[in-house]
Amino acid sequence: MAKSKGGVTVSKVWQLCEPIVGELGLSLWDVRYVKEGAEWYLRVYIDKPGGVDINDCEAVSRAINEPLDELDPIDGSYCLEVCSPGLERELVRDEHFEQYIGADVLVKLRRPVEGVGKEFDGRLKSYSDGEITVEDHEGENELSFTKKDMVWVKLDDFNV
């Protein structure tokens, strides 16, 4: 039976990696299994207060490599990458949105909204049941969207 190339793979890898990453004093931010060109990539995003460095990435990579080989959640070859979610990190999980209420965000929508277009920035005002509310920087307008309406939401660390 072939192994999944989607959500099941990510879920299995998340379950395997989360305790290992935690033992190293880090948190697991996200896991993605994506195809870019002809290659498949398994990306494990880690975080910690103050940010991660190359030593953190290397430590996690070494710690999860053998358990991943034993679990063998993926048919075929892939590249394992352990990395930081970066400054303009994408908010994906419920806890990400909850953690960053009040933060400046960039939002890209699947379809344009009148007066806003497909991309805009503002302050994340609230999050509940997969819906976000973003307030413009002047505090005059609020827009609400469900996760399915959005391509992505990222922290806007450069809007100071």
C-alpha positions in Angstrom: 0.0 0.0 0.0 1.4 3.4 -1.0 2.0 6.0 1.7 0.2 9.3 1.6 1.9 12.4 0.1 -0.4 14.8 2.0 -2.0 15.3 5.4 -1.4 11.8 6.8 2.4 12.1 6.2 2.5 15.5 7.8 0.4 14.3 10.8 2.7 11.3 11.3 5.8 13.4 11.1 4.4 16.0 13.5 3.6 13.3 16.1 7.1 11.9 15.7 8.9 15.3 15.8 7.1 17.3 18.4 8.4 15.5 21.5 11.9 15.3 20.1 12.0 19.0 19.3 10.5 19.8 22.8 13.3 17.8 24.4 15.8 20.1 22.7 14.1 23.1 24.2 12.4 24.2 21.0 8.9 24.2 19.7 7.6 22.7 16.5 6.1 25.5 14.4 5.0 23.6 11.3 5.6 20.5 9.1 5.2 20.6 5.3 5.6 18.0 2.7 5.8 19.8 -0.7 6.9 19.1 -4.3 9.1 21.7 -5.9 10.0 20.9 -9.5 10.8 17.2 -9.6 11.9 17.0 -5.9 9.9 16.4 -2.7 10.8 18.3 0.4 9.9 17.5 4.0 10.3 20.8 5.9 10.3 20.9 9.7 10.0 24.4 11.0 11.2 25.0 14.6 11.1 28.0 16.9 12.2 29.3 20.3 12.1 32.7 22.0 14.7 34.9 20.4 14.8 32.8 17.3 16.6 29.7 16.1 20.1 29.4 14.7 21.9 26.9 12.5 23.0 24.9 15.5 19.3 24.4 16.5 18.5 23.3 13.0 21.4 20.9 12.9 20.5 19.4 16.3 16.9 18.8 15.3 17.9 17.3 12.0 20.3 14.9 13.7 17.8 14.0 16.3 14.9 13.2 13.9 16.8 11.6 11.1 17.0 8.1 12.4 13.4 8.0 13.9 12.1 9.3 10.5 14.0 6.5 8.8 12.4 4.0 11.2 8.9 5.4 10.8 9.3 5.5 7.0 6.2 7.7 6.4 7.2 8.5 2.8 7.6 6.3 -0.3 10.5 7.5 -2.4 13.2 10.0 -1.9 12.9 13.4 -0.4 15.1 16.2 1.1 14.7 16.8 4.8 15.0 20.5 5.7 14.9 21.8 9.3 14.5 25.6 9.4 13.2 28.6 11.1 9.7 30.0 10.2 11.6 33.3 9.6 10.7 36.9 10.4 7.6 37.1 8.2 6.4 33.7 9.4 3.2 32.3 8.1 0.5 31.8 10.7 -1.0 28.4 10.1 -2.2 26.7 13.2 -4.9 28.0 15.6 -2.3 28.6 18.3 -0.3 30.8 15.9 -3.2 33.1 15.4 -4.1 33.2 19.1 -0.4 33.9 20.0 -0.2 36.9 17.6 -3.4 38.7 18.3 -2.5 42.4 18.3 0.4 41.9 15.8 0.8 43.5 12.4 0.0 41.0 9.7 0.0 40.7 5.9 -2.9 38.9 4.3 -3.2 37.5 0.8 -6.8 36.5 -0.3 -7.9 34.0 -2.9 -10.2 36.7 -4.4 -10.0 40.5 -4.4 -12.2 42.4 -2.0 -13.6 45.8 -3.0 -11.5 48.6 -1.7 -8.7 46.2 -0.5 -7.7 44.0 -3.4 -6.1 40.6 -2.8 -3.3 41.7 -0.5 -3.4 44.1 2.5 -1.9 44.7 5.9 -3.3 45.5 9.3 -3.4 44.4 12.9 -4.8 41.0 13.8 -7.7 41.9 16.1 -9.2 38.5 16.8 -9.3 34.9 15.8 -12.1 32.4 16.5 -13.1 29.1 14.8 -10.9 29.6 11.7 -12.0 33.2 11.2 -9.7 36.2 11.6 -10.6 39.9 12.0 -8.0 42.4 10.8 -8.1 46.1 11.6 -6.5 48.7 9.4 -3.6 50.6 11.0 -5.7 53.7 11.5 -8.3 51.7 13.5 -11.1 52.8 11.2 -12.0 49.6 9.4 -12.2 45.9 10.2 -12.3 43.0 7.7 -13.1 39.4 8.6 -12.1 36.3 6.7 -12.2 32.5 7.1 -9.0 30.5 6.5 -10.5 29.2 3.3 -10.7 32.8 1.9 -7.0 33.3 2.5 -3.9 32.1 0.6 -1.8 33.0 3.6 -1.4 35.3 6.7 2.1 36.3 7.7 3.6 38.4 10.4 4.5 41.9 9.1 7.7 42.4 11.1 8.8 45.2 8.8 5.8 47.5 9.5 7.1 49.5 12.4 
